[in-house]
Amino acid sequence: MGFLEDNAYGAVNPQLVCPHCGVAGQVRAKSAKAKQGISGGKATGALLTGGVSILATGLSRKQRVTQCRCGNCLTSYQIA
């Protein structure tokens, strides 16, 4: 089951400590993109195009985050 967990949650990072249970060495981490707020450039484009650009792009911006999951308490969280 280790291969499937590595694909879904990333490899175990021995330096990360779970903020929920405080256990180190069982947290899996991988890089991901997450929606974070409204992009100023996209909002400006929506105003200039009369809202048509919202249909194609949406207003939210995507930011790189680290998706983490603890193997001890099974808590999932993100680090920005």
N, CA, C and O atoms as a Tinker XYZ file with bonds, in Angstrom:
   320  protein
     1  N      0.816000   -1.191000    0.000000    73     2
     2  CA     0.000000    0.000000    0.000000    64     1     3
     3  C      0.863000    1.260000    0.000000    63     2     4     5
     4  O      0.332000    2.353000   -0.199000    81     3
     5  N      2.170000    1.147000    0.216000    73     3     6
     6  CA     3.061000    2.291000    0.267000    64     5     7
     7  C      3.107000    3.048000   -1.044000    63     6     8     9
     8  O      3.143000    4.279000   -1.041000    81     7
     9  N      3.107000    2.338000   -2.176000    73     7    10
    10  CA     3.152000    2.993000   -3.483000    64     9    11
    11  C      1.909000    3.832000   -3.721000    63    10    12    13
    12  O      2.014000    4.953000   -4.219000    81    11
    13  N      0.734000    3.318000   -3.377000    73    11    14
    14  CA    -0.505000    4.062000   -3.560000    64    13    15
    15  C     -0.550000    5.296000   -2.663000    63    14    16    17
    16  O     -1.020000    6.350000   -3.091000    81    15
    17  N     -0.073000    5.181000   -1.435000    73    15    18
    18  CA    -0.036000    6.322000   -0.529000    64    17    19
    19  C      0.951000    7.371000   -1.016000    63    18    20    21
    20  O      0.687000    8.568000   -0.897000    81    19
    21  N      2.097000    6.936000   -1.569000    73    19    22
    22  CA     3.069000    7.891000   -2.114000    64    21    23
    23  C      2.461000    8.672000   -3.270000    63    22    24    25
    24  O      2.694000    9.875000   -3.386000    81    23
    25  N      1.690000    8.016000   -4.123000    73    23    26
    26  CA     1.052000    8.711000   -5.240000    64    25    27
    27  C     -0.021000    9.671000   -4.762000    63    26    28    29
    28  O     -0.101000   10.796000   -5.256000    81    27
    29  N     -0.839000    9.260000   -3.823000    73    27    30
    30  CA    -1.960000   10.076000   -3.376000    64    29    31
    31  C     -1.532000   11.198000   -2.431000    63    30    32    33
    32  O     -2.042000   12.314000   -2.536000    81    31
    33  N     -0.607000   10.926000   -1.511000    73    31    34
    34  CA    -0.280000   11.891000   -0.460000    64    33    35
    35  C      1.172000   12.354000   -0.476000    63    34    36    37
    36  O      1.522000   13.255000    0.286000    81    35
    37  N      2.019000   11.783000   -1.302000    73    35    38
    38  CA     3.427000   12.151000   -1.343000    64    37    39
    39  C      4.258000   11.283000   -0.421000    63    38    40    41
    40  O      3.741000   10.418000    0.285000    81    39
    41  N      5.547000   11.530000   -0.444000    73    39    42
    42  CA     6.485000   10.735000    0.361000    64    41    43
    43  C      6.509000   11.247000    1.804000    63    42    44    45
    44  O      6.162000   12.396000    2.076000    81    43
    45  N      6.926000   10.372000    2.719000    73    43    46
    46  CA     7.033000   10.746000    4.128000    64    45    47
    47  C      8.190000   11.723000    4.284000    63    46    48    49
    48  O      9.295000   11.468000    3.806000    81    47
    49  N      7.931000   12.839000    4.953000    73    47    50
    50  CA     8.949000   13.844000    5.232000    64    49    51
    51  C      9.270000   13.769000    6.724000    63    50    52    53
    52  O      8.446000   14.177000    7.544000    81    51
    53  N     10.449000   13.257000    7.098000    73    51    54
    54  CA    10.755000   13.048000    8.519000    64    53    55
    55  C     10.908000   14.337000    9.326000    63    54    56    57
    56  O     10.914000   14.286000   10.556000    81    55
    57  N     11.031000   15.496000    8.664000    73    55    58
    58  CA    11.222000   16.754000    9.378000    64    57    59
    59  C      9.912000   17.433000    9.751000    63    58    60    61
    60  O      9.899000   18.294000   10.631000    81    59
    61  N      8.811000   17.067000    9.106000    73    59    62
    62  CA     7.523000   17.710000    9.392000    64    61    63
    63  C      6.886000   17.129000   10.647000    63    62    64    65
    64  O      6.928000   15.921000   10.881000    81    63
    65  N      6.295000   18.013000   11.450000    73    63    66
    66  CA     5.597000   17.622000   12.674000    64    65    67
    67  C      4.116000   17.947000   12.481000    63    66    68    69
    68  O      3.775000   19.055000   12.067000    81    67
    69  N      3.250000   17.002000   12.773000    73    67    70
    70  CA     1.813000   17.205000   12.637000    64    69    71
    71  C      1.342000   18.224000   13.666000    63    70    72    73
    72  O      1.604000   18.054000   14.856000    81    71
    73  N      0.640000   19.299000   13.230000    73    71    74
    74  CA     0.162000   20.298000   14.193000    64    73    75
    75  C     -0.999000   19.790000   15.050000    63    74    76    77
    76  O     -1.307000   20.379000   16.086000    81    75
    77  N     -1.639000   18.708000   14.626000    73    75    78
    78  CA    -2.796000   18.179000   15.363000    64    77    79
    79  C     -2.376000   17.253000   16.494000    63    78    80    81
    80  O     -2.819000   17.419000   17.631000    81    79
    81  N     -1.511000   16.266000   16.187000    73    79    82
    82  CA    -1.137000   15.274000   17.209000    64    81    83
    83  C      0.304000   15.435000   17.701000    63    82    84    85
    84  O      0.667000   14.843000   18.717000    81    83
    85  N      1.133000   16.222000   17.003000    73    83    86
    86  CA     2.500000   16.484000   17.446000    64    85    87
    87  C      3.507000   15.402000   17.119000    63    86    88    89
    88  O      4.627000   15.447000   17.628000    81    87
    89  N      3.155000   14.431000   16.291000    73    87    90
    90  CA     4.050000   13.338000   15.942000    64    89    91
    91  C      4.913000   13.747000   14.745000    63    90    92    93
    92  O      4.409000   14.298000   13.766000    81    91
    93  N      6.209000   13.472000   14.834000    73    91    94
    94  CA     7.130000   13.761000   13.734000    64    93    95
    95  C      7.473000   12.456000   13.016000    63    94    96    97
    96  O      7.467000   11.385000   13.622000    81    95
    97  N      7.773000   12.557000   11.722000    73    95    98
    98  CA     8.229000   11.397000   10.972000    64    97    99
    99  C      7.132000   10.587000   10.314000    63    98   100   101
   100  O      7.434000    9.578000    9.678000    81    99
   101  N      5.882000   10.976000   10.433000    73    99   102
   102  CA     4.796000   10.236000    9.792000    64   101   103
   103  C      3.956000   11.111000    8.883000    63   102   104   105
   104  O      2.884000   10.700000    8.440000    81   103
   105  N      4.438000   12.327000    8.598000    73   103   106
   106  CA     3.688000   13.262000    7.770000    64   105   107
   107  C      4.138000   13.122000    6.318000    63   106   108   109
   108  O      5.326000   13.218000    6.011000    81   107
   109  N      3.173000   12.896000    5.433000    73   107   110
   110  CA     3.439000   12.824000    3.995000    64   109   111
   111  C      3.157000   14.191000    3.395000    63   110   112   113
   112  O      2.207000   14.862000    3.798000    81   111
   113  N      3.974000   14.610000    2.434000    73   111   114
   114  CA     3.809000   15.937000    1.847000    64   113   115
   115  C      4.027000   15.871000    0.342000    63   114   116   117
   116  O      4.883000   15.136000   -0.148000    81   115
   117  N      3.225000   16.663000   -0.384000    73   115   118
   118  CA     3.409000   16.800000   -1.830000    64   117   119
   119  C      2.992000   18.206000   -2.233000    63   118   120   121
   120  O      2.205000   18.859000   -1.548000    81   119
   121  N      3.531000   18.655000   -3.354000    73   119   122
   122  CA     3.224000   19.970000   -3.880000    64   121   123
   123  C      1.893000   19.919000   -4.622000    63   122   124   125
   124  O      1.591000   18.939000   -5.304000    81   123
   125  N      1.096000   20.982000   -4.486000    73   123   126
   126  CA    -0.212000   21.051000   -5.142000    64   125   127
   127  C     -0.553000   22.505000   -5.424000    63   126   128   129
   128  O      0.133000   23.414000   -4.958000    81   127
   129  N     -1.620000   22.718000   -6.192000    73   127   130
   130  CA    -2.147000   24.059000   -6.443000    64   129   131
   131  C     -3.507000   24.167000   -5.764000    63   130   132   133
   132  O     -4.310000   23.235000   -5.802000    81   131
   133  N     -3.751000   25.321000   -5.143000    73   131   134
   134  CA    -5.030000   25.537000   -4.464000    64   133   135
   135  C     -5.551000   26.928000   -4.805000    63   134   136   137
   136  O     -4.770000   27.852000   -5.035000    81   135
   137  N     -6.859000   27.069000   -4.837000    73   135   138
   138  CA    -7.476000   28.369000   -5.094000    64   137   139
   139  C     -7.301000   29.245000   -3.866000    63   138   140   141
   140  O     -7.568000   28.820000   -2.742000    81   139
   141  N     -6.849000   30.471000   -4.092000    73   139   142
   142  CA    -6.587000   31.394000   -3.001000    64   141   143
   143  C     -7.119000   32.773000   -3.351000    63   142   144   145
   144  O     -6.423000   33.517000   -4.042000    81   143
   145  N     -8.283000   33.147000   -2.925000    73   143   146
   146  CA    -8.802000   34.497000   -3.077000    64   145   147
   147  C     -9.103000   34.899000   -4.508000    63   146   148   149
   148  O     -9.259000   34.056000   -5.392000    81   147
   149  N     -9.181000   36.199000   -4.716000    73   147   150
   150  CA    -9.522000   36.754000   -6.022000    64   149   151
   151  C     -8.289000   37.405000   -6.629000    63   150   152   153
   152  O     -7.578000   38.157000   -5.963000    81   151
   153  N     -8.045000   37.109000   -7.892000    73   151   154
   154  CA    -6.926000   37.697000   -8.616000    64   153   155
   155  C     -7.293000   39.096000   -9.070000    63   154   156   157
   156  O     -8.330000   39.292000   -9.704000    81   155
   157  N     -6.452000   40.074000   -8.752000    73   155   158
   158  CA    -6.703000   41.449000   -9.151000    64   157   159
   159  C     -6.704000   41.624000  -10.657000    63   158   160   161
   160  O     -7.519000   42.376000  -11.191000    81   159
   161  N     -5.804000   40.942000  -11.350000    73   159   162
   162  CA    -5.748000   41.040000  -12.807000    64   161   163
   163  C     -6.981000   40.467000  -13.466000    63   162   164   165
   164  O     -7.483000   41.028000  -14.439000    81   163
   165  N     -7.473000   39.361000  -12.950000    73   163   166
   166  CA    -8.682000   38.756000  -13.512000    64   165   167
   167  C     -9.915000   39.620000  -13.236000    63   166   168   169
   168  O    -10.809000   39.712000  -14.077000    81   167
   169  N     -9.962000   40.255000  -12.058000    73   167   170
   170  CA   -11.085000   41.134000  -11.740000    64   169   171
   171  C    -11.082000   42.356000  -12.665000    63   170   172   173
   172  O    -12.136000   42.792000  -13.129000    81   171
   173  N     -9.894000   42.902000  -12.928000    73   171   174
   174  CA    -9.789000   44.040000  -13.845000    64   173   175
   175  C    -10.206000   43.641000  -15.254000    63   174   176   177
   176  O    -10.919000   44.384000  -15.928000    81   175
   177  N     -9.759000   42.464000  -15.701000    73   175   178
   178  CA   -10.153000   41.970000  -17.016000    64   177   179
   179  C    -11.656000   41.775000  -17.128000    63   178   180   181
   180  O    -12.248000   42.029000  -18.177000    81   179
   181  N    -12.269000   41.323000  -16.042000    73   179   182
   182  CA   -13.721000   41.127000  -16.043000    64   181   183
   183  C    -14.450000   42.463000  -16.176000    63   182   184   185
   184  O    -15.468000   42.554000  -16.861000    81   183
   185  N    -13.933000   43.484000  -15.527000    73   183   186
   186  CA   -14.547000   44.812000  -15.644000    64   185   187
   187  C    -14.409000   45.362000  -17.066000    63   186   188   189
   188  O    -15.344000   45.955000  -17.603000    81   187
   189  N    -13.238000   45.160000  -17.669000    73   187   190
   190  CA   -12.993000   45.691000  -19.014000    64   189   191
   191  C    -13.785000   44.955000  -20.089000    63   190   192   193
   192  O    -14.166000   45.557000  -21.093000    81   191
   193  N    -14.036000   43.662000  -19.892000    73   191   194
   194  CA   -14.759000   42.881000  -20.901000    64   193   195
   195  C    -16.244000   42.752000  -20.586000    63   194   196   197
   196  O    -16.963000   42.033000  -21.281000    81   195
   197  N    -16.703000   43.428000  -19.566000    73   195   198
   198  CA   -18.120000   43.364000  -19.219000    64   197   199
   199  C    -18.507000   42.041000  -18.588000    63   198   200   201
   200  O    -19.674000   41.656000  -18.652000    81   199
   201  N    -17.580000   41.342000  -17.990000    73   199   202
   202  CA   -17.868000   40.087000  -17.303000    64   201   203
   203  C    -17.741000   38.843000  -18.158000    63   202   204   205
   204  O    -17.909000   37.735000  -17.649000    81   203
   205  N    -17.447000   38.991000  -19.452000    73   203   206
   206  CA   -17.342000   37.831000  -20.342000    64   205   207
   207  C    -16.136000   36.963000  -19.982000    63   206   208   209
   208  O    -16.194000   35.739000  -20.102000    81   207
   209  N    -15.043000   37.592000  -19.539000    73   207   210
   210  CA   -13.826000   36.830000  -19.233000    64   209   211
   211  C    -14.001000   35.930000  -18.007000    63   210   212   213
   212  O    -13.244000   34.973000  -17.841000    81   211
   213  N    -14.979000   36.214000  -17.152000    73   211   214
   214  CA   -15.221000   35.385000  -15.972000    64   213   215
   215  C    -15.629000   33.977000  -16.386000    63   214   216   217
   216  O    -15.268000   33.004000  -15.723000    81   215
   217  N    -16.372000   33.865000  -17.465000    73   215   218
   218  CA   -16.804000   32.547000  -17.939000    64   217   219
   219  C    -15.618000   31.685000  -18.343000    63   218   220   221
   220  O    -15.633000   30.472000  -18.135000    81   219
   221  N    -14.596000   32.298000  -18.917000    73   219   222
   222  CA   -13.447000   31.537000  -19.395000    64   221   223
   223  C    -12.421000   31.265000  -18.300000    63   222   224   225
   224  O    -11.850000   30.175000  -18.253000    81   223
   225  N    -12.176000   32.233000  -17.418000    73   223   226
   226  CA   -11.075000   32.090000  -16.474000    64   225   227
   227  C    -11.487000   31.996000  -15.016000    63   226   228   229
   228  O    -10.733000   31.451000  -14.210000    81   227
   229  N    -12.643000   32.502000  -14.651000    73   227   230
   230  CA   -13.003000   32.577000  -13.234000    64   229   231
   231  C    -12.247000   33.715000  -12.575000    63   230   232   233
   232  O    -11.420000   34.356000  -13.224000    81   231
   233  N    -12.506000   33.981000  -11.313000    73   231   234
   234  CA   -11.837000   35.087000  -10.630000    64   233   235
   235  C    -10.753000   34.630000   -9.665000    63   234   236   237
   236  O     -9.891000   35.429000   -9.298000    81   235
   237  N    -10.768000   33.373000   -9.244000    73   235   238
   238  CA    -9.809000   32.944000   -8.230000    64   237   239
   239  C     -8.434000   32.726000   -8.839000    63   238   240   241
   240  O     -8.292000   32.354000  -10.004000    81   239
   241  N     -7.420000   32.972000   -8.003000    73   239   242
   242  CA    -6.052000   32.732000   -8.433000    64   241   243
   243  C     -5.584000   31.416000   -7.818000    63   242   244   245
   244  O     -6.093000   30.994000   -6.779000    81   243
   245  N     -4.629000   30.780000   -8.453000    73   243   246
   246  CA    -4.107000   29.513000   -7.952000    64   245   247
   247  C     -2.710000   29.741000   -7.407000    63   246   248   249
   248  O     -1.888000   30.410000   -8.032000    81   247
   249  N     -2.451000   29.181000   -6.240000    73   247   250
   250  CA    -1.177000   29.355000   -5.567000    64   249   251
   251  C     -0.586000   27.987000   -5.237000    63   250   252   253
   252  O     -1.321000   27.047000   -4.936000    81   251
   253  N      0.730000   27.878000   -5.294000    73   251   254
   254  CA     1.401000   26.633000   -4.936000    64   253   255
   255  C      1.364000   26.454000   -3.425000    63   254   256   257
   256  O      1.717000   27.374000   -2.686000    81   255
   257  N      0.945000   25.292000   -2.959000    73   255   258
   258  CA     0.910000   24.957000   -1.539000    64   257   259
   259  C      1.500000   23.565000   -1.352000    63   258   260   261
   260  O      1.680000   22.822000   -2.317000    81   259
   261  N      1.794000   23.223000   -0.122000    73   259   262
   262  CA     2.225000   21.877000    0.212000    64   261   263
   263  C      1.066000   21.177000    0.902000    63   262   264   265
   264  O      0.636000   21.593000    1.978000    81   263
   265  N      0.565000   20.124000    0.289000    73   263   266
   266  CA    -0.536000   19.339000    0.845000    64   265   267
   267  C      0.068000   18.276000    1.759000    63   266   268   269
   268  O      0.900000   17.485000    1.316000    81   267
   269  N     -0.339000   18.249000    3.023000    73   267   270
   270  CA     0.230000   17.315000    4.003000    64   269   271
   271  C     -0.859000   16.419000    4.574000    63   270   272   273
   272  O     -2.025000   16.803000    4.662000    81   271
   273  N     -0.442000   15.200000    4.964000    73   271   274
   274  CA    -1.365000   14.256000    5.608000    64   273   275
   275  C     -0.582000   13.448000    6.634000    63   274   276   277
   276  O      0.451000   12.857000    6.319000    81   275
   277  N     -1.082000   13.430000    7.860000    73   275   278
   278  CA    -0.431000   12.709000    8.947000    64   277   279
   279  C     -0.839000   11.239000    8.902000    63   278   280   281
   280  O     -2.027000   10.928000    8.807000    81   279
   281  N      0.131000   10.341000    8.969000    73   279   282
   282  CA    -0.147000    8.911000    8.982000    64   281   283
   283  C     -0.605000    8.416000   10.337000    63   282   284   285
   284  O     -1.136000    7.311000   10.438000    81   283
   285  N     -0.413000    9.207000   11.382000    73   283   286
   286  CA    -0.799000    8.810000   12.726000    64   285   287
   287  C     -2.268000    9.135000   13.007000    63   286   288   289
   288  O     -3.033000    8.252000   13.394000    81   287
   289  N     -2.668000   10.406000   12.815000    73   287   290
   290  CA    -4.043000   10.820000   13.140000    64   289   291
   291  C     -4.905000   11.035000   11.891000    63   290   292   293
   292  O     -6.088000   11.354000   12.011000    81   291
   293  N     -4.331000   10.866000   10.696000    73   291   294
   294  CA    -5.015000   10.980000    9.401000    64   293   295
   295  C     -5.580000   12.371000    9.144000    63   294   296   297
   296  O     -6.550000   12.511000    8.399000    81   295
   297  N     -4.995000   13.398000    9.745000    73   295   298
   298  CA    -5.396000   14.777000    9.514000    64   297   299
   299  C     -4.733000   15.296000    8.240000    63   298   300   301
   300  O     -3.541000   15.075000    8.025000    81   299
   301  N     -5.502000   15.985000    7.397000    73   299   302
   302  CA    -4.965000   16.613000    6.193000    64   301   303
   303  C     -4.959000   18.121000    6.374000    63   302   304   305
   304  O     -5.900000   18.689000    6.929000    81   303
   305  N     -3.893000   18.772000    5.903000    73   303   306
   306  CA    -3.788000   20.226000    6.010000    64   305   307
   307  C     -2.859000   20.739000    4.924000    63   306   308   309
   308  O     -2.153000   19.964000    4.278000    81   307
   309  N     -2.863000   22.074000    4.723000    73   307   310
   310  CA    -2.034000   22.707000    3.703000    64   309   311
   311  C     -1.075000   23.697000    4.342000    63   310   312   313
   312  O     -1.402000   24.350000    5.333000    81   311
   313  N      0.110000   23.797000    3.761000    73   311   314
   314  CA     1.093000   24.797000    4.156000    64   313   315
   315  C      1.282000   25.707000    2.958000    63   314   316   317
   316  O      1.641000   25.243000    1.875000    81   315
   317  N      1.047000   26.983000    3.138000    73   315   318
   318  CA     1.166000   27.945000    2.022000    64   317   319
   319  C      2.601000   28.270000    1.709000    63   318   320
   320  O      2.872000   29.058000    0.803000    81   319
